[in-house]
Amino acid sequence: MSWTGHPSRTDDHSRFAMAQAAADAVHVEQNRRAARVVAGRAIDVAECAEMLAMLGLDGKAERARR
């Protein structure tokens, strides 16, 4: 019988990957909400684009949902 590795190591990697995917999904949702708030408060498209750029947001996620 040969040993191929620690059996829980795969589980650890799977749990980490799932946690990372969940964190990424939360981040995307927060950015989407922030972009919507900025778009709602902006006076015009130019101001919206400028504020999104200052905040490091792009608004692409919101356009893709439509």
Predicted model as a PDB file, atoms N, CA, C, CB and O in Angstrom, pLDDT in the B-factor column:
MODEL        1                                                                  
ATOM      1  N   MET A   1       0.847  -1.180   0.000  1.00 53.00           N  
ATOM      2  CA  MET A   1       0.000   0.000   0.000  1.00 53.00           C  
ATOM      3  C   MET A   1       0.891   1.242   0.000  1.00 53.00           C  
ATOM      4  CB  MET A   1      -0.963  -0.001   1.226  1.00 53.00           C  
ATOM      5  O   MET A   1       1.859   1.311   0.758  1.00 53.00           O  
ATOM      6  N   SER A   2       0.573   2.209  -0.836  1.00 62.00           N  
ATOM      7  CA  SER A   2       1.394   3.419  -0.903  1.00 62.00           C  
ATOM      8  C   SER A   2       0.579   4.627  -0.478  1.00 62.00           C  
ATOM      9  CB  SER A   2       1.955   3.625  -2.323  1.00 62.00           C  
ATOM     10  O   SER A   2      -0.641   4.664  -0.634  1.00 62.00           O  
ATOM     11  N   TRP A   3       1.263   5.588   0.047  1.00 59.00           N  
ATOM     12  CA  TRP A   3       0.638   6.819   0.530  1.00 59.00           C  
ATOM     13  C   TRP A   3       0.720   7.872  -0.570  1.00 59.00           C  
ATOM     14  CB  TRP A   3       1.324   7.326   1.841  1.00 59.00           C  
ATOM     15  O   TRP A   3       1.804   8.125  -1.094  1.00 59.00           O  
ATOM     16  N   THR A   4      -0.399   8.488  -0.928  1.00 62.00           N  
ATOM     17  CA  THR A   4      -0.410   9.463  -2.024  1.00 62.00           C  
ATOM     18  C   THR A   4      -0.548  10.903  -1.551  1.00 62.00           C  
ATOM     19  CB  THR A   4      -1.529   9.148  -2.972  1.00 62.00           C  
ATOM     20  O   THR A   4      -0.536  11.823  -2.369  1.00 62.00           O  
ATOM     21  N   GLY A   5      -0.675  11.107  -0.282  1.00 60.00           N  
ATOM     22  CA  GLY A   5      -0.787  12.476   0.227  1.00 60.00           C  
ATOM     23  C   GLY A   5      -1.794  12.563   1.360  1.00 60.00           C  
ATOM     24  O   GLY A   5      -2.467  11.589   1.697  1.00 60.00           O  
ATOM     25  N   HIS A   6      -1.876  13.701   1.914  1.00 62.00           N  
ATOM     26  CA  HIS A   6      -2.795  13.933   3.025  1.00 62.00           C  
ATOM     27  C   HIS A   6      -4.224  14.003   2.480  1.00 62.00           C  
ATOM     28  CB  HIS A   6      -2.426  15.244   3.794  1.00 62.00           C  
ATOM     29  O   HIS A   6      -4.493  14.805   1.585  1.00 62.00           O  
ATOM     30  N   PRO A   7      -5.146  13.185   2.997  1.00 60.00           N  
ATOM     31  CA  PRO A   7      -6.498  13.154   2.431  1.00 60.00           C  
ATOM     32  C   PRO A   7      -7.278  14.457   2.592  1.00 60.00           C  
ATOM     33  CB  PRO A   7      -7.271  12.046   3.063  1.00 60.00           C  
ATOM     34  O   PRO A   7      -8.152  14.756   1.778  1.00 60.00           O  
ATOM     35  N   SER A   8      -6.978  15.226   3.618  1.00 61.00           N  
ATOM     36  CA  SER A   8      -7.741  16.467   3.827  1.00 61.00           C  
ATOM     37  C   SER A   8      -7.189  17.626   3.000  1.00 61.00           C  
ATOM     38  CB  SER A   8      -7.734  16.846   5.306  1.00 61.00           C  
ATOM     39  O   SER A   8      -7.807  18.689   2.940  1.00 61.00           O  
ATOM     40  N   ARG A   9      -6.054  17.436   2.374  1.00 65.00           N  
ATOM     41  CA  ARG A   9      -5.456  18.530   1.598  1.00 65.00           C  
ATOM     42  C   ARG A   9      -6.364  18.949   0.446  1.00 65.00           C  
ATOM     43  CB  ARG A   9      -4.082  18.113   1.056  1.00 65.00           C  
ATOM     44  O   ARG A   9      -6.523  20.143   0.193  1.00 65.00           O  
ATOM     45  N   THR A  10      -6.953  17.996  -0.247  1.00 68.00           N  
ATOM     46  CA  THR A  10      -7.886  18.305  -1.333  1.00 68.00           C  
ATOM     47  C   THR A  10      -9.101  19.040  -0.784  1.00 68.00           C  
ATOM     48  CB  THR A  10      -8.324  17.015  -2.065  1.00 68.00           C  
ATOM     49  O   THR A  10      -9.584  19.997  -1.389  1.00 68.00           O  
ATOM     50  N   ASP A  11      -9.588  18.587   0.363  1.00 78.00           N  
ATOM     51  CA  ASP A  11     -10.725  19.261   0.989  1.00 78.00           C  
ATOM     52  C   ASP A  11     -10.379  20.699   1.345  1.00 78.00           C  
ATOM     53  CB  ASP A  11     -11.174  18.504   2.241  1.00 78.00           C  
ATOM     54  O   ASP A  11     -11.196  21.602   1.162  1.00 78.00           O  
ATOM     55  N   ASP A  12      -9.164  20.915   1.857  1.00 78.00           N  
ATOM     56  CA  ASP A  12      -8.734  22.271   2.202  1.00 78.00           C  
ATOM     57  C   ASP A  12      -8.707  23.160   0.968  1.00 78.00           C  
ATOM     58  CB  ASP A  12      -7.350  22.247   2.865  1.00 78.00           C  
ATOM     59  O   ASP A  12      -9.149  24.308   1.012  1.00 78.00           O  
ATOM     60  N   HIS A  13      -8.190  22.629  -0.127  1.00 81.00           N  
ATOM     61  CA  HIS A  13      -8.130  23.402  -1.370  1.00 81.00           C  
ATOM     62  C   HIS A  13      -9.531  23.695  -1.885  1.00 81.00           C  
ATOM     63  CB  HIS A  13      -7.318  22.650  -2.440  1.00 81.00           C  
ATOM     64  O   HIS A  13      -9.802  24.796  -2.363  1.00 81.00           O  
ATOM     65  N   SER A  14     -10.419  22.717  -1.789  1.00 88.00           N  
ATOM     66  CA  SER A  14     -11.799  22.915  -2.245  1.00 88.00           C  
ATOM     67  C   SER A  14     -12.499  23.978  -1.403  1.00 88.00           C  
ATOM     68  CB  SER A  14     -12.584  21.590  -2.186  1.00 88.00           C  
ATOM     69  O   SER A  14     -13.187  24.849  -1.935  1.00 88.00           O  
ATOM     70  N   ARG A  15     -12.321  23.899  -0.107  1.00 87.00           N  
ATOM     71  CA  ARG A  15     -12.948  24.893   0.768  1.00 87.00           C  
ATOM     72  C   ARG A  15     -12.395  26.281   0.515  1.00 87.00           C  
ATOM     73  CB  ARG A  15     -12.748  24.518   2.230  1.00 87.00           C  
ATOM     74  O   ARG A  15     -13.138  27.262   0.510  1.00 87.00           O  
ATOM     75  N   PHE A  16     -11.085  26.365   0.303  1.00 87.00           N  
ATOM     76  CA  PHE A  16     -10.482  27.664   0.004  1.00 87.00           C  
ATOM     77  C   PHE A  16     -11.022  28.210  -1.309  1.00 87.00           C  
ATOM     78  CB  PHE A  16      -8.948  27.550  -0.058  1.00 87.00           C  
ATOM     79  O   PHE A  16     -11.355  29.392  -1.401  1.00 87.00           O  
ATOM     80  N   ALA A  17     -11.111  27.364  -2.319  1.00 88.00           N  
ATOM     81  CA  ALA A  17     -11.621  27.803  -3.625  1.00 88.00           C  
ATOM     82  C   ALA A  17     -13.064  28.274  -3.504  1.00 88.00           C  
ATOM     83  CB  ALA A  17     -11.521  26.663  -4.661  1.00 88.00           C  
ATOM     84  O   ALA A  17     -13.445  29.277  -4.108  1.00 88.00           O  
ATOM     85  N   MET A  18     -13.857  27.562  -2.735  1.00 90.00           N  
ATOM     86  CA  MET A  18     -15.258  27.969  -2.549  1.00 90.00           C  
ATOM     87  C   MET A  18     -15.349  29.287  -1.796  1.00 90.00           C  
ATOM     88  CB  MET A  18     -16.042  26.883  -1.796  1.00 90.00           C  
ATOM     89  O   MET A  18     -16.163  30.145  -2.139  1.00 90.00           O  
ATOM     90  N   ALA A  19     -14.523  29.452  -0.778  1.00 90.00           N  
ATOM     91  CA  ALA A  19     -14.527  30.702  -0.013  1.00 90.00           C  
ATOM     92  C   ALA A  19     -14.065  31.866  -0.881  1.00 90.00           C  
ATOM     93  CB  ALA A  19     -13.628  30.579   1.230  1.00 90.00           C  
ATOM     94  O   ALA A  19     -14.612  32.965  -0.792  1.00 90.00           O  
ATOM     95  N   GLN A  20     -13.066  31.631  -1.715  1.00 92.00           N  
ATOM     96  CA  GLN A  20     -12.564  32.677  -2.610  1.00 92.00           C  
ATOM     97  C   GLN A  20     -13.623  33.062  -3.631  1.00 92.00           C  
ATOM     98  CB  GLN A  20     -11.284  32.210  -3.325  1.00 92.00           C  
ATOM     99  O   GLN A  20     -13.796  34.244  -3.929  1.00 92.00           O  
ATOM    100  N   ALA A  21     -14.331  32.080  -4.168  1.00 93.00           N  
ATOM    101  CA  ALA A  21     -15.393  32.358  -5.132  1.00 93.00           C  
ATOM    102  C   ALA A  21     -16.519  33.152  -4.482  1.00 93.00           C  
ATOM    103  CB  ALA A  21     -15.939  31.050  -5.722  1.00 93.00           C  
ATOM    104  O   ALA A  21     -17.071  34.062  -5.100  1.00 93.00           O  
ATOM    105  N   ALA A  22     -16.865  32.819  -3.243  1.00 93.00           N  
ATOM    106  CA  ALA A  22     -17.903  33.550  -2.530  1.00 93.00           C  
ATOM    107  C   ALA A  22     -17.468  34.990  -2.268  1.00 93.00           C  
ATOM    108  CB  ALA A  22     -18.242  32.847  -1.209  1.00 93.00           C  
ATOM    109  O   ALA A  22     -18.262  35.918  -2.419  1.00 93.00           O  
ATOM    110  N   ALA A  23     -16.209  35.175  -1.875  1.00 93.00           N  
ATOM    111  CA  ALA A  23     -15.697  36.526  -1.628  1.00 93.00           C  
ATOM    112  C   ALA A  23     -15.679  37.336  -2.921  1.00 93.00           C  
ATOM    113  CB  ALA A  23     -14.280  36.467  -1.016  1.00 93.00           C  
ATOM    114  O   ALA A  23     -15.998  38.525  -2.913  1.00 93.00           O  
ATOM    115  N   ASP A  24     -15.309  36.701  -4.027  1.00 93.00           N  
ATOM    116  CA  ASP A  24     -15.309  37.396  -5.318  1.00 93.00           C  
ATOM    117  C   ASP A  24     -16.721  37.822  -5.708  1.00 93.00           C  
ATOM    118  CB  ASP A  24     -14.707  36.499  -6.412  1.00 93.00           C  
ATOM    119  O   ASP A  24     -16.923  38.923  -6.219  1.00 93.00           O  
ATOM    120  N   ALA A  25     -17.693  36.952  -5.468  1.00 94.00           N  
ATOM    121  CA  ALA A  25     -19.083  37.274  -5.798  1.00 94.00           C  
ATOM    122  C   ALA A  25     -19.577  38.458  -4.964  1.00 94.00           C  
ATOM    123  CB  ALA A  25     -19.989  36.046  -5.569  1.00 94.00           C  
ATOM    124  O   ALA A  25     -20.285  39.327  -5.475  1.00 94.00           O  
ATOM    125  N   VAL A  26     -19.209  38.491  -3.695  1.00 94.00           N  
ATOM    126  CA  VAL A  26     -19.595  39.614  -2.826  1.00 94.00           C  
ATOM    127  C   VAL A  26     -18.944  40.899  -3.327  1.00 94.00           C  
ATOM    128  CB  VAL A  26     -19.189  39.340  -1.346  1.00 94.00           C  
ATOM    129  O   VAL A  26     -19.588  41.947  -3.364  1.00 94.00           O  
ATOM    130  N   HIS A  27     -17.689  40.824  -3.708  1.00 94.00           N  
ATOM    131  CA  HIS A  27     -16.963  41.995  -4.210  1.00 94.00           C  
ATOM    132  C   HIS A  27     -17.620  42.539  -5.476  1.00 94.00           C  
ATOM    133  CB  HIS A  27     -15.492  41.638  -4.489  1.00 94.00           C  
ATOM    134  O   HIS A  27     -17.799  43.749  -5.613  1.00 94.00           O  
ATOM    135  N   VAL A  28     -17.975  41.656  -6.392  1.00 93.00           N  
ATOM    136  CA  VAL A  28     -18.633  42.072  -7.630  1.00 93.00           C  
ATOM    137  C   VAL A  28     -19.969  42.741  -7.317  1.00 93.00           C  
ATOM    138  CB  VAL A  28     -18.843  40.863  -8.570  1.00 93.00           C  
ATOM    139  O   VAL A  28     -20.303  43.766  -7.910  1.00 93.00           O  
ATOM    140  N   GLU A  29     -20.724  42.176  -6.402  1.00 94.00           N  
ATOM    141  CA  GLU A  29     -22.027  42.749  -6.040  1.00 94.00           C  
ATOM    142  C   GLU A  29     -21.861  44.122  -5.380  1.00 94.00           C  
ATOM    143  CB  GLU A  29     -22.787  41.797  -5.094  1.00 94.00           C  
ATOM    144  O   GLU A  29     -22.623  45.045  -5.670  1.00 94.00           O  
ATOM    145  N   GLN A  30     -20.876  44.260  -4.499  1.00 94.00           N  
ATOM    146  CA  GLN A  30     -20.630  45.558  -3.862  1.00 94.00           C  
ATOM    147  C   GLN A  30     -20.234  46.602  -4.896  1.00 94.00           C  
ATOM    148  CB  GLN A  30     -19.535  45.436  -2.790  1.00 94.00           C  
ATOM    149  O   GLN A  30     -20.699  47.740  -4.831  1.00 94.00           O  
ATOM    150  N   ASN A  31     -19.395  46.239  -5.836  1.00 94.00           N  
ATOM    151  CA  ASN A  31     -18.999  47.179  -6.887  1.00 94.00           C  
ATOM    152  C   ASN A  31     -20.189  47.566  -7.756  1.00 94.00           C  
ATOM    153  CB  ASN A  31     -17.892  46.574  -7.755  1.00 94.00           C  
ATOM    154  O   ASN A  31     -20.323  48.722  -8.155  1.00 94.00           O  
ATOM    155  N   ARG A  32     -21.045  46.601  -8.045  1.00 94.00           N  
ATOM    156  CA  ARG A  32     -22.233  46.880  -8.856  1.00 94.00           C  
ATOM    157  C   ARG A  32     -23.144  47.871  -8.136  1.00 94.00           C  
ATOM    158  CB  ARG A  32     -23.000  45.573  -9.170  1.00 94.00           C  
ATOM    159  O   ARG A  32     -23.652  48.814  -8.742  1.00 94.00           O  
ATOM    160  N   ARG A  33     -23.343  47.649  -6.851  1.00 94.00           N  
ATOM    161  CA  ARG A  33     -24.192  48.562  -6.074  1.00 94.00           C  
ATOM    162  C   ARG A  33     -23.580  49.957  -5.981  1.00 94.00           C  
ATOM    163  CB  ARG A  33     -24.422  48.003  -4.666  1.00 94.00           C  
ATOM    164  O   ARG A  33     -24.283  50.961  -6.098  1.00 94.00           O  
ATOM    165  N   ALA A  34     -22.278  50.012  -5.772  1.00 95.00           N  
ATOM    166  CA  ALA A  34     -21.599  51.313  -5.699  1.00 95.00           C  
ATOM    167  C   ALA A  34     -21.723  52.057  -7.020  1.00 95.00           C  
ATOM    168  CB  ALA A  34     -20.114  51.133  -5.332  1.00 95.00           C  
ATOM    169  O   ALA A  34     -21.967  53.264  -7.034  1.00 95.00           O  
ATOM    170  N   ALA A  35     -21.558  51.348  -8.124  1.00 95.00           N  
ATOM    171  CA  ALA A  35     -21.673  51.987  -9.442  1.00 95.00           C  
ATOM    172  C   ALA A  35     -23.088  52.511  -9.660  1.00 95.00           C  
ATOM    173  CB  ALA A  35     -21.295  50.993 -10.565  1.00 95.00           C  
ATOM    174  O   ALA A  35     -23.266  53.570 -10.262  1.00 95.00           O  
ATOM    175  N   ARG A  36     -24.084  51.792  -9.184  1.00 95.00           N  
ATOM    176  CA  ARG A  36     -25.469  52.262  -9.315  1.00 95.00           C  
ATOM    177  C   ARG A  36     -25.708  53.534  -8.507  1.00 95.00           C  
ATOM    178  CB  ARG A  36     -26.446  51.169  -8.864  1.00 95.00           C  
ATOM    179  O   ARG A  36     -26.381  54.454  -8.972  1.00 95.00           O  
ATOM    180  N   VAL A  37     -25.155  53.584  -7.299  1.00 96.00           N  
ATOM    181  CA  VAL A  37     -25.306  54.786  -6.469  1.00 96.00           C  
ATOM    182  C   VAL A  37     -24.643  55.969  -7.150  1.00 96.00           C  
ATOM    183  CB  VAL A  37     -24.701  54.567  -5.060  1.00 96.00           C  
ATOM    184  O   VAL A  37     -25.218  57.055  -7.219  1.00 96.00           O  
ATOM    185  N   VAL A  38     -23.436  55.763  -7.651  1.00 96.00           N  
ATOM    186  CA  VAL A  38     -22.719  56.839  -8.342  1.00 96.00           C  
ATOM    187  C   VAL A  38     -23.531  57.302  -9.546  1.00 96.00           C  
ATOM    188  CB  VAL A  38     -21.304  56.369  -8.787  1.00 96.00           C  
ATOM    189  O   VAL A  38     -23.705  58.503  -9.752  1.00 96.00           O  
ATOM    190  N   ALA A  39     -24.025  56.366 -10.335  1.00 94.00           N  
ATOM    191  CA  ALA A  39     -24.798  56.723 -11.534  1.00 94.00           C  
ATOM    192  C   ALA A  39     -26.067  57.487 -11.152  1.00 94.00           C  
ATOM    193  CB  ALA A  39     -25.164  55.453 -12.342  1.00 94.00           C  
ATOM    194  O   ALA A  39     -26.480  58.401 -11.866  1.00 94.00           O  
ATOM    195  N   GLY A  40     -26.677  57.121 -10.043  1.00 96.00           N  
ATOM    196  CA  GLY A  40     -27.896  57.801  -9.602  1.00 96.00           C  
ATOM    197  C   GLY A  40     -27.645  59.214  -9.100  1.00 96.00           C  
ATOM    198  O   GLY A  40     -28.530  60.067  -9.172  1.00 96.00           O  
ATOM    199  N   ARG A  41     -26.447  59.465  -8.593  1.00 96.00           N  
ATOM    200  CA  ARG A  41     -26.127  60.784  -8.036  1.00 96.00           C  
ATOM    201  C   ARG A  41     -25.446  61.722  -9.029  1.00 96.00           C  
ATOM    202  CB  ARG A  41     -25.245  60.620  -6.834  1.00 96.00           C  
ATOM    203  O   ARG A  41     -25.385  62.930  -8.804  1.00 96.00           O  
ATOM    204  N   ALA A  42     -24.936  61.169 -10.121  1.00 96.00           N  
ATOM    205  CA  ALA A  42     -24.196  61.975 -11.089  1.00 96.00           C  
ATOM    206  C   ALA A  42     -25.136  62.900 -11.865  1.00 96.00           C  
ATOM    207  CB  ALA A  42     -23.424  61.068 -12.060  1.00 96.00           C  
ATOM    208  O   ALA A  42     -26.286  62.557 -12.138  1.00 96.00           O  
ATOM    209  N   ILE A  43     -24.625  64.064 -12.208  1.00 97.00           N  
ATOM    210  CA  ILE A  43     -25.400  65.048 -12.961  1.00 97.00           C  
ATOM    211  C   ILE A  43     -25.522  64.654 -14.424  1.00 97.00           C  
ATOM    212  CB  ILE A  43     -24.763  66.427 -12.844  1.00 97.00           C  
ATOM    213  O   ILE A  43     -26.578  64.819 -15.035  1.00 97.00           O  
ATOM    214  N   ASP A  44     -24.426  64.129 -14.984  1.00 96.00           N  
ATOM    215  CA  ASP A  44     -24.438  63.716 -16.393  1.00 96.00           C  
ATOM    216  C   ASP A  44     -23.492  62.539 -16.585  1.00 96.00           C  
ATOM    217  CB  ASP A  44     -24.037  64.896 -17.325  1.00 96.00           C  
ATOM    218  O   ASP A  44     -22.859  62.078 -15.635  1.00 96.00           O  
ATOM    219  N   VAL A  45     -23.401  62.061 -17.814  1.00 95.00           N  
ATOM    220  CA  VAL A  45     -22.584  60.887 -18.112  1.00 95.00           C  
ATOM    221  C   VAL A  45     -21.109  61.153 -17.839  1.00 95.00           C  
ATOM    222  CB  VAL A  45     -22.775  60.463 -19.565  1.00 95.00           C  
ATOM    223  O   VAL A  45     -20.409  60.284 -17.319  1.00 95.00           O  
ATOM    224  N   ALA A  46     -20.637  62.333 -18.179  1.00 96.00           N  
ATOM    225  CA  ALA A  46     -19.226  62.666 -17.970  1.00 96.00           C  
ATOM    226  C   ALA A  46     -18.880  62.641 -16.488  1.00 96.00           C  
ATOM    227  CB  ALA A  46     -18.902  64.046 -18.565  1.00 96.00           C  
ATOM    228  O   ALA A  46     -17.842  62.105 -16.101  1.00 96.00           O  
ATOM    229  N   GLU A  47     -19.739  63.215 -15.662  1.00 96.00           N  
ATOM    230  CA  GLU A  47     -19.489  63.214 -14.220  1.00 96.00           C  
ATOM    231  C   GLU A  47     -19.526  61.794 -13.668  1.00 96.00           C  
ATOM    232  CB  GLU A  47     -20.519  64.094 -13.493  1.00 96.00           C  
ATOM    233  O   GLU A  47     -18.715  61.427 -12.819  1.00 96.00           O  
ATOM    234  N   CYS A  48     -20.467  61.008 -14.153  1.00 95.00           N  
ATOM    235  CA  CYS A  48     -20.573  59.615 -13.730  1.00 95.00           C  
ATOM    236  C   CYS A  48     -19.289  58.863 -14.060  1.00 95.00           C  
ATOM    237  CB  CYS A  48     -21.781  58.934 -14.401  1.00 95.00           C  
ATOM    238  O   CYS A  48     -18.738  58.169 -13.206  1.00 95.00           O  
ATOM    239  N   ALA A  49     -18.816  58.997 -15.279  1.00 95.00           N  
ATOM    240  CA  ALA A  49     -17.594  58.315 -15.699  1.00 95.00           C  
ATOM    241  C   ALA A  49     -16.394  58.765 -14.867  1.00 95.00           C  
ATOM    242  CB  ALA A  49     -17.329  58.570 -17.183  1.00 95.00           C  
ATOM    243  O   ALA A  49     -15.545  57.953 -14.499  1.00 95.00           O  
ATOM    244  N   GLU A  50     -16.332  60.057 -14.576  1.00 95.00           N  
ATOM    245  CA  GLU A  50     -15.225  60.594 -13.784  1.00 95.00           C  
ATOM    246  C   GLU A  50     -15.255  60.037 -12.358  1.00 95.00           C  
ATOM    247  CB  GLU A  50     -15.283  62.133 -13.756  1.00 95.00           C  
ATOM    248  O   GLU A  50     -14.223  59.622 -11.830  1.00 95.00           O  
ATOM    249  N   MET A  51     -16.431  60.030 -11.740  1.00 95.00           N  
ATOM    250  CA  MET A  51     -16.533  59.516 -10.375  1.00 95.00           C  
ATOM    251  C   MET A  51     -16.256  58.010 -10.316  1.00 95.00           C  
ATOM    252  CB  MET A  51     -17.920  59.814  -9.804  1.00 95.00           C  
ATOM    253  O   MET A  51     -15.600  57.536  -9.388  1.00 95.00           O  
ATOM    254  N   LEU A  52     -16.753  57.263 -11.301  1.00 96.00           N  
ATOM    255  CA  LEU A  52     -16.472  55.826 -11.336  1.00 96.00           C  
ATOM    256  C   LEU A  52     -14.981  55.578 -11.457  1.00 96.00           C  
ATOM    257  CB  LEU A  52     -17.214  55.156 -12.499  1.00 96.00           C  
ATOM    258  O   LEU A  52     -14.442  54.690 -10.796  1.00 96.00           O  
ATOM    259  N   ALA A  53     -14.309  56.356 -12.297  1.00 95.00           N  
ATOM    260  CA  ALA A  53     -12.864  56.215 -12.464  1.00 95.00           C  
ATOM    261  C   ALA A  53     -12.127  56.549 -11.169  1.00 95.00           C  
ATOM    262  CB  ALA A  53     -12.368  57.116 -13.600  1.00 95.00           C  
ATOM    263  O   ALA A  53     -11.176  55.859 -10.803  1.00 95.00           O  
ATOM    264  N   MET A  54     -12.556  57.595 -10.479  1.00 95.00           N  
ATOM    265  CA  MET A  54     -11.908  57.966  -9.214  1.00 95.00           C  
ATOM    266  C   MET A  54     -12.043  56.866  -8.174  1.00 95.00           C  
ATOM    267  CB  MET A  54     -12.504  59.264  -8.672  1.00 95.00           C  
ATOM    268  O   MET A  54     -11.143  56.660  -7.359  1.00 95.00           O  
ATOM    269  N   LEU A  55     -13.169  56.158  -8.201  1.00 94.00           N  
ATOM    270  CA  LEU A  55     -13.412  55.096  -7.229  1.00 94.00           C  
ATOM    271  C   LEU A  55     -12.883  53.739  -7.679  1.00 94.00           C  
ATOM    272  CB  LEU A  55     -14.882  54.990  -6.954  1.00 94.00           C  
ATOM    273  O   LEU A  55     -12.960  52.758  -6.939  1.00 94.00           O  
ATOM    274  N   GLY A  56     -12.350  53.692  -8.885  1.00 93.00           N  
ATOM    275  CA  GLY A  56     -11.836  52.427  -9.388  1.00 93.00           C  
ATOM    276  C   GLY A  56     -12.934  51.483  -9.841  1.00 93.00           C  
ATOM    277  O   GLY A  56     -12.740  50.268  -9.886  1.00 93.00           O  
ATOM    278  N   LEU A  57     -14.079  52.041 -10.173  1.00 91.00           N  
ATOM    279  CA  LEU A  57     -15.211  51.253 -10.661  1.00 91.00           C  
ATOM    280  C   LEU A  57     -15.361  51.501 -12.151  1.00 91.00           C  
ATOM    281  CB  LEU A  57     -16.528  51.613  -9.899  1.00 91.00           C  
ATOM    282  O   LEU A  57     -14.914  52.530 -12.658  1.00 91.00           O  
ATOM    283  N   ASP A  58     -15.983  50.569 -12.853  1.00 79.00           N  
ATOM    284  CA  ASP A  58     -16.132  50.790 -14.280  1.00 79.00           C  
ATOM    285  C   ASP A  58     -17.579  50.793 -14.751  1.00 79.00           C  
ATOM    286  CB  ASP A  58     -15.377  49.752 -15.022  1.00 79.00           C  
ATOM    287  O   ASP A  58     -17.860  51.323 -15.827  1.00 79.00           O  
ATOM    288  N   GLY A  59     -18.500  50.228 -13.996  1.00 69.00           N  
ATOM    289  CA  GLY A  59     -19.902  50.235 -14.398  1.00 69.00           C  
ATOM    290  C   GLY A  59     -20.230  49.200 -15.458  1.00 69.00           C  
ATOM    291  O   GLY A  59     -21.383  49.102 -15.879  1.00 69.00           O  
ATOM    292  N   LYS A  60     -19.249  48.426 -15.900  1.00 69.00           N  
ATOM    293  CA  LYS A  60     -19.481  47.424 -16.935  1.00 69.00           C  
ATOM    294  C   LYS A  60     -20.414  46.327 -16.456  1.00 69.00           C  
ATOM    295  CB  LYS A  60     -18.168  46.821 -17.385  1.00 69.00           C  
ATOM    296  O   LYS A  60     -21.216  45.814 -17.236  1.00 69.00           O  
ATOM    297  N   ALA A  61     -20.321  45.963 -15.198  1.00 54.00           N  
ATOM    298  CA  ALA A  61     -21.176  44.901 -14.672  1.00 54.00           C  
ATOM    299  C   ALA A  61     -22.648  45.291 -14.762  1.00 54.00           C  
ATOM    300  CB  ALA A  61     -20.802  44.582 -13.219  1.00 54.00           C  
ATOM    301  O   ALA A  61     -23.503  44.456 -15.056  1.00 54.00           O  
ATOM    302  N   GLU A  62     -22.932  46.548 -14.510  1.00 53.00           N  
ATOM    303  CA  GLU A  62     -24.323  47.002 -14.587  1.00 53.00           C  
ATOM    304  C   GLU A  62     -24.816  47.012 -16.022  1.00 53.00           C  
ATOM    305  CB  GLU A  62     -24.468  48.395 -13.977  1.00 53.00           C  
ATOM    306  O   GLU A  62     -25.954  46.622 -16.284  1.00 53.00           O  
ATOM    307  N   ARG A  63     -23.984  47.451 -16.958  1.00 54.00           N  
ATOM    308  CA  ARG A  63     -24.380  47.448 -18.362  1.00 54.00           C  
ATOM    309  C   ARG A  63     -24.573  46.033 -18.870  1.00 54.00           C  
ATOM    310  CB  ARG A  63     -23.344  48.171 -19.212  1.00 54.00           C  
ATOM    311  O   ARG A  63     -25.450  45.788 -19.699  1.00 54.00           O  
ATOM    312  N   ALA A  64     -23.771  45.101 -18.388  1.00 54.00           N  
ATOM    313  CA  ALA A  64     -23.872  43.718 -18.838  1.00 54.00           C  
ATOM    314  C   ALA A  64     -25.162  43.067 -18.352  1.00 54.00           C  
ATOM    315  CB  ALA A  64     -22.670  42.919 -18.355  1.00 54.00           C  
ATOM    316  O   ALA A  64     -25.667  42.151 -19.000  1.00 54.00           O  
ATOM    317  N   ARG A  65     -25.694  43.516 -17.242  1.00 55.00           N  
ATOM    318  CA  ARG A  65     -26.926  42.926 -16.702  1.00 55.00           C  
ATOM    319  C   ARG A  65     -28.147  43.325 -17.494  1.00 55.00           C  
ATOM    320  CB  ARG A  65     -27.113  43.328 -15.261  1.00 55.00           C  
ATOM    321  O   ARG A  65     -29.172  42.648 -17.418  1.00 55.00           O  
ATOM    322  N   ARG A  66     -28.073  44.391 -18.246  1.00 52.00           N  
ATOM    323  CA  ARG A  66     -29.260  44.888 -18.984  1.00 52.00           C  
ATOM    324  C   ARG A  66     -29.479  44.158 -20.252  1.00 52.00           C  
ATOM    325  CB  ARG A  66     -29.135  46.347 -19.285  1.00 52.00           C  
ATOM    326  O   ARG A  66     -30.427  44.455 -20.979  1.00 52.00           O  
TER     327      ARG A  66                                                      
ENDMDL                                                                          
END                                                                             
